[in-house]
Amino acid sequence: MCVPVNPLRVISDLKELRALTGDTKGAQRLAWSAVWLEAREWFQGKLKGLPAEHHYDAAGSSWTTLRGESERALLLGSHLDSVPNGGWLDGCLGVLAGLEVLRSAAEDFHGSPPVTIRLVDWADEEGARFGRSLFGSSAFAGSHTIEADRGRTDRDGVRLEDALRSCEIDVERIGDAGAERKNAAAYLELHIEQGPVLEARGLPLGVVLGTKGVERHAITFHGQEAHSGSTPMAVRRDALAAAAKLALEIRPIARKHSDAVATMGSVKTFPGIVTAVVGRCETTLDMRDLDAGVLAEMLAEARAASERFAKEEGCSVEWSRIWSIEPIPFDSRLIGFCEEAVRETAGVAHRLPSGPLHDAAEVARAGIPTVMMFTQSLGGLSHNKAEDTKVEDLTLAVEAFERLARKTMRWVGDGVAS
Ligand SMILES: [Zn+2]
């Protein structure tokens, strides 16, 4: 007989953390700050009495290990850090639900489960201070490049390297965090959805298929600056007109695919005055989908459309890639377990991709079978104080996550994952 998890304990832990590390504007657990360190100390206090070991890795991620009969390890994790004025659930729900699973397994198996269970609180998931997200998980995965990051500064001019040092992290040794990959057989992460899909369907929980790939580009249209009074309409080379056509065209391009999104988030016009035809228009485009083929097709269509519109308006167009990442699909076997766990807990299991990136994406990239579970976000809101989830949904989330962990433990124990 399995010792049940206590979702109310998770909710009470979350409230305790909110009271300790938040103010009237929201959560203030900015990575590498005093409040964040306080949150981590509080977390360590929660481990008292558990038969678990704790250490920080070379990149500052926090590891709590409950040794099992086998060294093969089930990893559970998320992040305690928040954006400034953040919500009370983003990241810490996953860490504290993971802690509850660990507590229940410790009790159930009298301190020694069949496989090792490790709970990780990744360092600096948000990247809110230095603009480098997924810090701890990418160091773990081996995809971290120090050279590109060490010179980064925060708003006050503090260098990342110095902020790390104040938290006893040596920037030269971040890569040593890769040692934590040893014996890792699976990774599970519970997170709030941070979007409106589950709420719109009236569902408490969702099965995450993977994180969407991203194509992010700067697109500049070049026309001819001209006087707004003296230049007849027929001879204008209006760069904004071409950009505006593209802004409308990306909608049907994305709508052909059920989960694809495309956003033109920035438009700058030059000279940008009321009496001149726009000679240059700088825009950005962000496209996302879980399928690499779909993403490539959308990108090709957007490019072709931009060239067509440029020609129609007597302009030229130039593209440059700002950033891109490939889609990261999660493990099909674990997606199946997650679906079972969600169905057994909530009746219906809806599969959806994640638009935002998560630490889970880095773990999956490292070749460790990974899956995420989402719980509904009220109003789809996150990264602000209004972020919330119904208590009944949080309760179901903790129960379903426990079920997923038990199924995965059995799988890891059977040695199927290798
Ligand atoms: Zn998060």
Residues whose N, C-alpha, C, O or C-beta is under 5 A from the ligand:
A	BS01	ZN	D90 G91
